[in-house]
Amino acid sequence: MAFSIHHLNKDGFDLIELRDEEGAYVQVIAGIGALLHAFVVPHKDGPLNVVDSYKDLADYRSNVTGSFKNVKLSPFACRIREAAYTWYGKDYKVQKSPIHGLLYDEAFTLIMEEAGDKGAVIDLEHHYRGTDPGYPFPYTCNVRYRLLPENTLEVTTTILNHHTAPIPIMDGWHPYFTTGSPVDELELQFWSTEIVEFDAKLIPTGKKLPYSEFAAAKSMKDVKLDNSFILDFGKKGLLCTLRDPKKGVSIGFQPSEAYPILQVYTPPHRRSIAIENLTGAPDAFNNGLGLVTVAPGASEQFTAAITVTV
């Protein structure tokens, strides 16, 4: 078995492709939010891309802030109530966006690529200079994509604090998954003991409620979700699985304990489903649920792996 890395230009995108000679490959767009553009695996009906991405650059430009599909979410994910929070006694108001962070459309730089018999890996890096008045804390965001044997993709984010004081981080990313079938034909299973209660504006109330509705695989027919679930790391193996029983495809998720929140969102078009690994719940900068504090000069790392079984 051998892996390779290729640089392509297609549909207006500059793509970095990590390829397994067995047929699987991953495409990443470093120049816009370290975006995961494709994760293709061999299937009896032909190559199957399980990532619902943008068809071309024009599509991305028109729709990225409507869906934030597949981009890196940093230094916060989901919503900050009224884009405002208090940190170490000082009030801040984010100017760029009250949802999904500041890096979703920023360029990342390729700083390392390596391929061999055991996998292919790239490191992408963005140096945030503290330019938004609502987040004046410089830090480096490094995103590592590793394509491994058996249709496995591992994504690791490392945050390095360059500020002179501790900084708040709520890390995540925003992949949308598809098997080519409508969401109503899929099944979802995940291990969770609690759900985060939201108010009408999808902001946590501060309560966590008992929850185990998806402990067994459940049909997604007519199921609408935009919720945060607290994962049960006491369970062994995959913590979340999305299945297409008709096509015989399963997409399994194995986050590290650094990602205790599973966010699931079913968009109105129901052609794909967002399954997000997050360090915290929405509005973590205010409610503290999963908020990560990074000390000056220190780093924090967050990893999730996705395995596609056909």
Disulfide bonds with the S-S distance in Angstrom:
none
